[in-house]
Amino acid sequence: MPFAPFKIAQIDHVVLRVSDMDRLQRFYCEVLGCTVERWQEDLGLLQLRAGSSLIDLVDVAGPIGRKGGVAPSEQGHNMDHVCLRVEPFDAEAITTYLKTREVRIGESGMRYGAQGTGPSLYLFDPEGNRVELKAPVTAGADRLRA
């Protein structure tokens, strides 16, 4: 089998279909620190800068969003989770901060990611999408794939 004529460098963007654009923009910008990159109102597309990547929010009532079917809900999501690598990673400080913002927090633990094994913490955005905040690789952590 021939090799692909390209090499993947990183995740460029993640697209979330959302029912409350303003609420999700506030969460990703005010709570997680993303910034607005570009707003294409005619498409119902808001692109947020997340480090070197983008998180695209697509309004389910807009032209692009209507193509994807029903809106996300507790019973059905458009993805399992998006993982954001964060620095510094102080689980206690992050948890305390998220609680002050009334963010629903999930489990934490050591998880394997693109750079190896390190601590991470799950949380949920206002529409129930799971977000993982991941630390840099822990020194000496097992870098073998699980």
Helices and strands as residue ranges (DSSP letters): E 13-18, H 21-26, I 27-31, E 35-40, E 45-50, E 53-59, G 65-68, E 81-85, H 91-100, E 104-113, E 116-124, E 130-134
